């Protein structure tokens, strides 16, 4: 568990601090800045407090309302609260219709005023549905059965969560309250990353994640470097200028 936590606890490095694309799952500002028209300084994200719920305060079978209650334990102003559930926790709709979700809620009063906060939830699919929520690190449930790729952090469930957190984070910063950038119906929007599902590198097509970098030692596939030598696979995002899926590599 400690090693799994480290994958998400790493602080984001300064943007443009290395000659190659350096990123953690929580520093996607650069690709999403094209969606914003703001005066300087540019928008920025920084890691907040980590809250552990080792005692399963709501049990191991959670509803969407309980996910929101867990998210509300974080900051409730100018915040994106991320809820990550372990592989032994079942969540309403998990595996059957979603690998995670994002939304918003109204928090407690702060100085007499209520503020909205955004939240993200992602589940660990390792023992429940890796073929649905951890592809391409596990063979898919449907479609072409190409060999699974080697996960860069040697953990199919966690590396799948990284993909889903990154996808939902991109959706959150570009469509936090349901009135931002999206395609299709508001009830089932295609957002910055979900409009490019399954695309991770150039040349991607159904059943093929695209041309990716491969670690010569471990054979793991990735497209982004993190601090402390971490490697990640992150999803493509829709470029609002071209309406095409833009990949890191």
Backbone as numpy.savetxt, mean C-alpha at the origin, in Angstrom:
# Nx Ny Nz CAx CAy CAz Cx Cy Cz
8.08 -12.15 13.85 7.26 -10.93 13.85 8.11 -9.67 13.85
9.24 -9.70 14.61 10.10 -8.51 14.67 10.60 -8.14 13.28
11.03 -9.13 12.51 11.53 -8.86 11.16 10.41 -8.30 10.28
9.19 -8.81 10.44 8.07 -8.30 9.66 7.81 -6.84 9.97
7.90 -6.47 11.25 7.67 -5.08 11.63 8.71 -4.16 11.02
9.95 -4.63 10.92 11.02 -3.79 10.38 10.74 -3.37 8.95
10.08 -4.23 8.19 9.79 -3.90 6.79 8.97 -2.63 6.70
8.07 -2.41 7.68 7.19 -1.24 7.65 7.68 -0.10 8.52
8.59 -0.35 9.44 9.01 0.69 10.37 10.14 1.56 9.84
10.73 1.18 8.72 11.85 1.96 8.21 11.42 3.37 7.85
12.18 4.40 8.24 11.83 5.77 7.89 12.10 6.05 6.44
11.29 6.92 5.80 11.53 7.23 4.39 12.78 8.06 4.22
13.60 7.75 3.22 14.80 8.53 2.98 14.47 9.84 2.30
15.39 10.81 2.28 15.14 12.05 1.55 14.93 11.76 0.08
14.00 12.46 -0.55 13.77 12.26 -1.97 15.00 12.71 -2.74
15.27 12.00 -3.83 16.40 12.32 -4.71 17.73 12.28 -3.96
17.83 11.40 -2.95 19.06 11.34 -2.17 20.04 10.31 -2.71
19.67 9.57 -3.72 20.56 8.57 -4.28 20.44 8.57 -5.79
21.45 8.05 -6.50 21.39 8.06 -7.96 20.38 7.10 -8.53
19.83 6.19 -7.71 18.78 5.30 -8.17 17.52 5.61 -7.38
16.40 5.05 -7.81 15.13 5.34 -7.15 15.14 4.70 -5.78
15.11 5.51 -4.75 15.14 5.01 -3.37 13.81 5.32 -2.72
13.20 4.31 -2.10 11.84 4.49 -1.61 11.54 3.49 -0.51
10.60 3.83 0.36 10.00 2.85 1.26 8.52 2.85 0.93
7.76 1.88 1.45 6.34 1.84 1.13 5.59 3.11 1.47
6.14 3.94 2.35 5.42 5.12 2.79 5.95 6.41 2.18
6.84 6.34 1.21 7.32 7.58 0.59 7.07 7.54 -0.90
5.83 7.79 -1.26 5.43 7.81 -2.66 5.11 9.22 -3.12
5.68 10.24 -2.42 5.33 11.60 -2.77 5.66 11.93 -4.22
6.87 11.54 -4.65 7.34 11.96 -5.96 6.41 11.53 -7.09
6.02 10.23 -7.19 5.14 9.83 -8.28 3.75 10.47 -8.21
3.28 10.81 -7.01 1.93 11.34 -6.89 1.87 12.86 -6.92
3.02 13.52 -6.93 3.01 14.99 -6.93 2.37 15.56 -8.19
2.37 14.77 -9.27 1.76 15.24 -10.51 0.26 15.48 -10.35
-0.34 14.88 -9.32 -1.77 15.03 -9.11 -2.12 16.33 -8.37
-1.12 16.99 -7.81 -1.38 18.16 -6.97 -0.96 19.45 -7.66
-1.74 20.49 -7.42 -1.38 21.83 -7.85 -1.39 22.72 -6.62
-0.25 22.79 -5.97 -0.15 23.56 -4.73 1.08 24.45 -4.79
1.02 25.60 -4.11 2.22 26.43 -4.00 3.25 25.73 -3.12
4.50 26.10 -3.27 5.52 25.50 -2.41 5.30 25.96 -0.97
5.71 25.22 0.06 6.42 23.95 -0.08 5.51 22.80 -0.48
6.10 21.78 -1.10 5.33 20.64 -1.54 4.81 19.84 -0.35
3.77 19.07 -0.62 3.21 18.21 0.42 4.24 17.16 0.83
4.22 16.77 2.06 5.18 15.78 2.55 4.52 14.86 3.55
4.99 13.62 3.59 4.53 12.63 4.56 5.68 12.30 5.50
5.36 12.06 6.75 6.38 11.63 7.71 5.78 10.55 8.60
6.57 9.55 9.01 6.04 8.47 9.85 5.55 9.00 11.20
4.49 8.40 11.71 3.95 8.79 13.01 4.18 7.72 14.05
3.28 7.67 15.01 3.39 6.72 16.12 2.94 5.32 15.69
3.61 4.31 16.18 3.22 2.92 15.93 2.51 2.38 17.17
1.30 1.87 16.97 0.50 1.31 18.06 0.32 -0.18 17.81
0.70 -1.01 18.75 0.54 -2.45 18.63 -0.68 -2.91 19.42
-1.43 -3.83 18.84 -2.62 -4.37 19.51 -2.42 -5.88 19.67
-1.40 -6.25 20.43 -1.04 -7.66 20.58 -2.12 -8.48 21.28
-3.03 -7.81 22.00 -4.07 -8.53 22.74 -5.36 -8.68 21.94
-5.34 -8.27 20.65 -6.52 -8.42 19.79 -7.76 -7.83 20.47
-7.76 -6.53 20.68 -8.81 -5.87 21.46 -10.21 -6.11 20.92
-10.35 -6.34 19.61 -11.67 -6.61 19.02 -11.79 -8.06 18.57
-10.87 -8.91 18.99 -10.91 -10.30 18.58 -10.18 -10.52 17.26
-10.38 -11.71 16.70 -9.68 -12.07 15.47 -10.60 -12.15 14.26
-11.79 -11.61 14.38 -12.73 -11.52 13.26 -13.32 -10.12 13.29
-12.86 -9.27 12.38 -13.17 -7.85 12.46 -14.15 -7.40 11.38
-15.00 -6.46 11.75 -15.89 -5.80 10.80 -15.23 -4.52 10.30
-15.80 -3.93 9.28 -15.27 -2.66 8.77 -15.35 -1.59 9.84
-16.43 -1.56 10.60 -16.57 -0.56 11.67 -15.45 -0.71 12.71
-15.08 -1.94 12.99 -14.00 -2.15 13.96 -12.65 -1.72 13.40
-12.47 -1.88 12.11 -11.24 -1.38 11.48 -11.16 0.14 11.65
-12.28 0.82 11.45 -12.30 2.28 11.62 -12.00 2.65 13.08
-12.53 1.88 14.01 -12.26 2.15 15.43 -10.78 1.97 15.75
-10.16 0.96 15.15 -8.73 0.77 15.35 -7.95 1.94 14.74
-8.39 2.37 13.56 -7.71 3.49 12.90 -7.83 4.77 13.71
-8.95 4.92 14.42 -9.19 6.15 15.18 -8.29 6.26 16.41
-7.56 5.19 16.73 -6.62 5.26 17.85 -5.39 6.08 17.50
-5.19 6.33 16.21 -4.07 7.15 15.77 -4.44 8.62 15.80
-3.56 9.45 15.25 -3.84 10.88 15.19 -5.06 11.14 14.33
-5.80 12.19 14.66 -7.06 12.44 13.97 -7.09 13.78 13.26
-5.93 14.33 13.02 -5.86 15.58 12.27 -4.62 15.53 11.38
-4.81 15.82 10.10 -3.70 15.78 9.15 -2.97 14.44 9.21
-3.74 13.36 9.22 -3.13 12.04 9.39 -3.72 11.02 8.43
-2.88 10.05 8.06 -3.32 8.84 7.38 -2.96 7.70 8.31
-3.95 7.11 8.95 -3.72 6.04 9.91 -3.81 4.68 9.21
-2.75 3.91 9.31 -2.66 2.63 8.61 -2.85 1.48 9.60
-3.85 0.64 9.33 -4.12 -0.53 10.16 -3.65 -1.77 9.39
-2.75 -2.53 10.00 -2.25 -3.76 9.40 -2.68 -4.93 10.27
-3.38 -5.90 9.69 -3.83 -7.05 10.46 -2.98 -8.28 10.12
-2.70 -9.09 11.12 -1.83 -10.25 10.95 -2.56 -11.39 10.24
-1.79 -12.41 9.89 -2.32 -13.50 9.08 -3.39 -14.33 9.78
-3.49 -14.22 11.11 -4.50 -14.99 11.84 -5.76 -14.18 12.13
-5.90 -13.02 11.48 -7.07 -12.17 11.68 -7.92 -12.16 10.41
-9.20 -12.44 10.56 -10.16 -12.37 9.45 -10.84 -11.00 9.50
-11.03 -10.41 8.34 -11.66 -9.10 8.25 -12.79 -9.18 7.23
-13.87 -8.50 7.52 -15.04 -8.46 6.63 -14.61 -8.13 5.20
-14.92 -9.02 4.27 -14.61 -8.80 2.86 -13.21 -9.20 2.45
-12.34 -9.52 3.41 -10.96 -9.88 3.08 -10.93 -11.17 2.29
-10.19 -11.18 1.21 -10.04 -12.31 0.30 -11.23 -12.49 -0.63
-12.44 -12.31 -0.14 -13.60 -12.50 -1.01 -13.78 -11.35 -1.98
-13.47 -10.12 -1.54 -13.68 -8.97 -2.42 -12.59 -7.91 -2.32
-11.66 -8.05 -1.39 -10.64 -7.02 -1.24 -9.44 -7.54 -0.45
-8.31 -6.88 -0.69 -7.08 -7.18 0.05 -6.81 -6.09 1.08
-7.52 -5.00 0.96 -7.39 -3.86 1.85 -8.34 -2.78 1.38
-8.36 -1.68 2.08 -9.23 -0.58 1.68 -8.71 0.72 2.27
-9.23 1.82 1.78 -8.95 3.10 2.42 -10.24 3.91 2.49
-10.29 4.82 3.42 -11.48 5.64 3.60 -11.17 6.80 4.52
-12.20 7.38 5.08 -12.01 8.50 6.00 -13.08 8.45 7.08
-12.82 9.12 8.17 -13.77 9.17 9.28 -13.58 10.49 10.01
-14.58 10.84 10.81 -14.50 12.06 11.61 -13.98 11.69 12.99
-12.97 12.40 13.43 -12.35 12.09 14.71 -12.99 12.83 15.87
-12.38 12.69 17.02 -12.84 13.38 18.23 -12.58 14.88 18.10
-13.23 15.65 18.95 -13.05 17.10 18.90 -11.63 17.49 19.31
-11.06 18.40 18.53 -9.76 18.98 18.84 -9.94 20.48 18.90
-9.78 21.05 20.08 -10.01 22.49 20.28 -11.41 22.89 19.81
-12.38 22.03 20.12 -13.77 22.33 19.80 -14.18 22.06 18.37
-13.28 21.53 17.55 -13.60 21.29 16.15 -13.30 19.84 15.78
-14.16 19.27 14.94 -13.94 17.91 14.48 -13.24 17.94 13.12
-12.26 17.08 12.95 -11.51 16.98 11.70 -11.67 15.59 11.11
-11.57 15.51 9.79 -11.54 14.22 9.13 -10.12 13.67 9.15
-10.01 12.36 9.29 -8.72 11.72 9.10 -8.90 10.58 8.10
-7.87 10.31 7.34 -7.90 9.22 6.37 -7.31 7.97 7.01
-7.75 6.83 6.54 -7.20 5.58 7.07 -7.03 4.56 5.94
-6.14 3.62 6.19 -5.89 2.51 5.28 -5.90 1.23 6.10
-6.48 0.19 5.56 -6.36 -1.13 6.17 -5.84 -2.12 5.13
-4.90 -2.95 5.53 -4.39 -4.03 4.69 -4.19 -5.27 5.56
-4.59 -6.42 5.05 -4.44 -7.67 5.78 -3.29 -8.51 5.25
-2.75 -9.37 6.11 -1.71 -10.32 5.71 -2.39 -11.56 5.15
-2.20 -11.81 3.87 -2.94 -12.88 3.19 -2.21 -14.22 3.17
-1.07 -14.31 3.82 -0.18 -15.48 3.66 -0.89 -16.81 3.84
-1.75 -16.93 4.85 -2.42 -18.21 5.11 -3.87 -18.22 4.64
-4.37 -17.09 4.13 -5.78 -17.02 3.77 -6.01 -16.94 2.26
-5.26 -16.10 1.57 -5.50 -15.96 0.13 -4.30 -15.33 -0.58
-3.11 -15.93 -0.47 -1.94 -15.34 -1.11 -2.06 -15.25 -2.63
-2.83 -16.16 -3.22 -3.00 -16.12 -4.66 -3.81 -14.93 -5.13
-4.57 -14.34 -4.22 -5.37 -13.17 -4.56 -4.69 -11.88 -4.14
-4.05 -11.89 -2.98 -3.54 -10.64 -2.41 -2.03 -10.54 -2.32
-1.30 -11.57 -2.75 0.16 -11.50 -2.70 0.81 -11.84 -4.04
0.02 -11.86 -5.13 0.61 -12.04 -6.45 1.48 -10.83 -6.75
2.63 -10.99 -7.36 3.17 -12.15 -8.09 4.08 -13.05 -7.26
4.00 -12.96 -5.93 4.84 -13.80 -5.08 4.16 -15.12 -4.73
3.00 -15.34 -5.29 2.28 -16.61 -5.16 1.48 -16.78 -6.43
1.31 -18.02 -6.88 0.53 -18.23 -8.09 -0.89 -17.72 -7.90
-1.46 -17.08 -8.92 -2.80 -16.50 -8.78 -3.88 -17.56 -8.69
-5.01 -17.16 -8.11 -6.15 -18.07 -8.03 -6.72 -18.34 -9.41
-6.77 -17.29 -10.24 -7.32 -17.40 -11.58 -6.28 -16.93 -12.59
-6.52 -17.24 -13.84 -5.67 -16.73 -14.91 -4.43 -17.56 -15.14
-3.50 -17.02 -15.94 -2.28 -17.75 -16.29 -1.50 -18.17 -15.04
-1.09 -19.43 -15.00 -0.39 -19.95 -13.82 1.13 -19.93 -14.03
1.66 -18.75 -14.19 3.11 -18.60 -14.33 3.77 -18.80 -12.97
5.05 -19.19 -12.93 5.73 -19.41 -11.65 5.73 -18.15 -10.79
5.60 -18.34 -9.49 5.63 -17.20 -8.57 7.04 -16.62 -8.51
7.12 -15.31 -8.29 8.41 -14.65 -8.14 8.89 -14.79 -6.70
10.19 -14.65 -6.50 10.75 -14.70 -5.15 10.52 -13.35 -4.48
9.98 -13.37 -3.27 9.66 -12.14 -2.54 10.95 -11.48 -2.03
11.10 -10.16 -2.21 12.35 -9.49 -1.84 12.67 -9.49 -0.36
11.67 -9.59 0.51 11.92 -9.65 1.94 11.71 -11.06 2.49
11.66 -12.02 1.55 11.55 -13.44 1.90 10.32 -13.75 2.73
9.24 -13.01 2.49 8.00 -13.21 3.23 6.84 -12.87 2.30
6.19 -13.90 1.77 5.13 -13.69 0.78 4.03 -12.79 1.33
3.61 -13.05 2.57 2.52 -12.26 3.14 2.89 -10.80 3.31
4.08 -10.53 3.87 4.50 -9.16 4.11 4.80 -8.43 2.81
5.47 -9.09 1.87 5.75 -8.43 0.60 4.47 -8.15 -0.18
3.46 -9.01 -0.02 2.16 -8.72 -0.60 1.51 -7.52 0.06
1.67 -7.41 1.38 1.13 -6.25 2.10 1.80 -4.96 1.64
3.10 -5.01 1.38 3.81 -3.82 0.90 3.17 -3.31 -0.38
2.89 -4.22 -1.31 2.25 -3.83 -2.56 0.91 -3.17 -2.29
0.10 -3.78 -1.44 -1.24 -3.26 -1.18 -1.23 -1.96 -0.39
-0.30 -1.83 0.57 -0.17 -0.56 1.29 0.22 0.55 0.33
1.19 0.27 -0.53 1.63 1.29 -1.49 0.50 1.70 -2.43
-0.26 0.71 -2.90 -1.38 0.99 -3.79 -2.43 1.86 -3.11
-2.78 1.49 -1.88 -3.81 2.24 -1.15 -3.31 3.58 -0.67
-2.01 3.69 -0.38 -1.46 4.99 -0.01 -1.54 5.95 -1.18
-1.23 5.45 -2.38 -1.36 6.29 -3.57 -2.81 6.71 -3.77
-3.75 5.78 -3.55 -5.16 6.11 -3.66 -5.60 7.11 -2.61
-5.03 7.00 -1.42 -5.41 7.90 -0.33 -4.93 9.32 -0.57
-3.69 9.49 -0.99 -3.17 10.85 -1.15 -3.74 11.54 -2.39
-4.29 10.77 -3.34 -4.89 11.39 -4.52 -6.41 11.42 -4.47
-7.00 10.64 -3.56 -8.46 10.62 -3.43 -8.83 10.31 -1.98
-8.42 11.16 -1.05 -8.58 10.84 0.38 -10.02 10.78 0.86
-10.89 11.62 0.31 -12.25 11.71 0.83 -13.31 11.36 -0.22
-12.88 10.69 -1.28 -13.82 10.24 -2.30 -14.20 11.28 -3.33
-13.56 12.45 -3.29 -13.88 13.50 -4.26 -12.63 13.98 -4.99
-11.62 13.11 -5.05 -10.37 13.47 -5.72 -10.26 12.82 -7.08
-9.09 12.26 -7.36 -8.84 11.63 -8.66 -9.27 10.17 -8.64
-10.16 9.81 -9.55 -10.55 8.41 -9.74 -11.31 8.29 -11.05
-11.40 7.05 -11.53 -12.16 6.75 -12.73 -13.33 5.85 -12.35
-14.40 5.90 -13.15 -15.52 5.02 -12.91 -16.43 5.50 -11.80
-17.31 4.61 -11.31 -18.28 5.00 -10.28 -17.61 5.27 -8.95
-18.15 6.20 -8.20 -17.59 6.57 -6.90 -17.62 5.41 -5.93
-18.61 4.52 -6.08 -18.75 3.39 -5.16 -17.66 2.33 -5.38
-17.10 2.28 -6.58 -16.05 1.31 -6.90 -15.03 1.99 -7.81
-14.31 2.97 -7.29 -13.42 3.77 -8.12 -12.14 3.05 -8.51
-11.65 3.37 -9.70 -10.29 2.99 -10.09 -9.41 4.19 -9.79
-8.42 3.99 -8.94 -7.60 5.10 -8.47 -6.19 5.03 -9.07
-5.30 5.84 -8.53 -3.96 5.99 -9.10 -3.26 4.67 -9.33
-3.37 3.74 -8.38 -2.70 2.44 -8.52 -3.65 1.34 -8.95
-4.88 1.35 -8.45 -5.80 0.26 -8.77 -6.19 0.24 -10.24
-6.01 1.36 -10.94 -6.25 1.39 -12.38 -5.13 0.68 -13.13
-4.05 0.36 -12.44 -2.90 -0.32 -13.05 -2.63 -1.66 -12.36
-3.66 -2.31 -11.89 -3.50 -3.57 -11.16 -2.68 -4.59 -11.96
-1.70 -5.19 -11.30 -0.89 -6.22 -11.94 0.28 -5.71 -12.75
0.47 -4.40 -12.79 1.57 -3.80 -13.55 2.65 -3.33 -12.58
3.85 -3.87 -12.74 4.97 -3.50 -11.86 6.21 -3.09 -12.63
6.28 -3.47 -13.88 7.41 -3.10 -14.72 6.97 -2.98 -16.16
7.84 -2.43 -16.99 7.51 -2.26 -18.41 7.27 -3.63 -19.06
6.34 -3.65 -20.00 6.04 -4.88 -20.71 5.09 -5.81 -19.98
4.46 -5.34 -18.90 3.56 -6.19 -18.13 2.30 -6.53 -18.92
1.78 -7.71 -18.67 0.50 -8.14 -19.24 -0.10 -9.16 -18.27
-1.37 -9.54 -18.43 -1.99 -10.46 -17.47 -1.15 -11.72 -17.24
-0.78 -11.95 -16.00 0.04 -13.10 -15.65 1.52 -12.82 -15.65
1.92 -11.62 -16.11 3.34 -11.24 -16.15 3.49 -9.86 -15.55
4.27 -9.75 -14.48 4.38 -8.50 -13.73 5.18 -7.42 -14.44
5.93 -7.80 -15.47 6.75 -6.83 -16.19 8.23 -7.10 -15.99
9.06 -6.32 -16.67 10.51 -6.48 -16.57 10.99 -5.86 -15.26
11.43 -6.68 -14.35 11.81 -6.23 -13.01 13.30 -6.43 -12.76
13.79 -5.79 -11.71 15.15 -6.02 -11.26 15.18 -7.33 -10.49
16.30 -8.02 -10.55 16.43 -9.30 -9.85 17.70 -9.28 -9.00
17.57 -9.59 -7.74 18.72 -9.65 -6.84 19.57 -10.87 -7.21
20.84 -10.66 -7.56 21.67 -11.78 -8.02 21.94 -12.82 -6.94
21.82 -12.44 -5.68 22.10 -13.36 -4.58 20.88 -14.19 -4.20
19.74 -13.53 -4.05 18.53 -14.22 -3.59 17.59 -14.63 -4.71
17.74 -14.00 -5.88 16.82 -14.27 -6.97 15.50 -13.56 -6.83
15.39 -12.66 -5.84 14.14 -11.94 -5.59 13.91 -10.87 -6.65
12.65 -10.66 -6.99 12.26 -9.62 -7.95 11.80 -8.38 -7.21
12.21 -7.21 -7.71 11.86 -5.95 -7.06 11.97 -4.82 -8.07
11.51 -3.65 -7.69 11.66 -2.47 -8.55 12.02 -1.22 -7.78
12.20 -1.33 -6.46 12.53 -0.16 -5.66 13.49 -0.53 -4.54
14.43 0.36 -4.28 15.39 0.17 -3.19 14.98 0.99 -1.99
15.09 0.40 -0.80 14.80 1.13 0.42 16.06 1.32 1.24
15.93 1.96 2.38 17.08 2.17 3.26 17.51 0.84 3.87
18.73 0.79 4.34 19.30 -0.41 4.95 19.28 -1.61 4.02
19.34 -1.35 2.72 19.40 -2.44 1.76 18.09 -3.13 1.47
17.00 -2.62 1.99 15.69 -3.23 1.73 15.33 -3.08 0.26
14.59 -4.07 -0.24 14.08 -4.03 -1.61 12.58 -4.26 -1.55
11.87 -3.61 -2.49 10.42 -3.70 -2.50 9.91 -3.85 -3.94
8.71 -4.37 -4.05 7.99 -4.34 -5.32 6.81 -3.41 -5.13
6.78 -2.33 -5.92 5.73 -1.32 -5.80 4.94 -1.24 -7.09
3.65 -0.92 -7.00 2.79 -0.92 -8.19 3.01 0.29 -9.08
2.63 0.12 -10.34 2.62 1.25 -11.27 1.49 2.20 -10.88
1.64 3.47 -11.26 0.62 4.48 -11.01 0.21 5.11 -12.32
-1.04 5.52 -12.41 -1.51 6.23 -13.60 -0.87 7.60 -13.64
-0.25 7.93 -14.75 0.30 9.27 -14.95 -0.85 10.16 -15.41
-1.24 11.16 -14.62 -2.41 11.98 -15.00 -2.21 12.78 -16.28
-0.95 12.95 -16.69 -0.69 13.71 -17.92 -0.87 12.85 -19.17
-0.61 11.55 -19.04 -0.69 10.68 -20.21 -1.80 9.64 -20.10
-2.36 9.48 -18.90 -3.38 8.46 -18.61 -2.86 7.04 -18.82
-1.53 6.88 -18.85 -0.91 5.57 -18.99 -0.33 5.13 -17.66
-0.13 3.83 -17.50 0.48 3.31 -16.29 1.98 3.60 -16.32
2.46 4.28 -15.30 3.87 4.65 -15.21 4.56 3.75 -14.19
5.62 3.07 -14.61 6.34 2.15 -13.74 7.66 2.76 -13.27
8.19 2.21 -12.18 9.46 2.69 -11.65 10.61 2.24 -12.52
10.54 0.99 -13.01 11.59 0.46 -13.88 10.95 0.02 -15.19
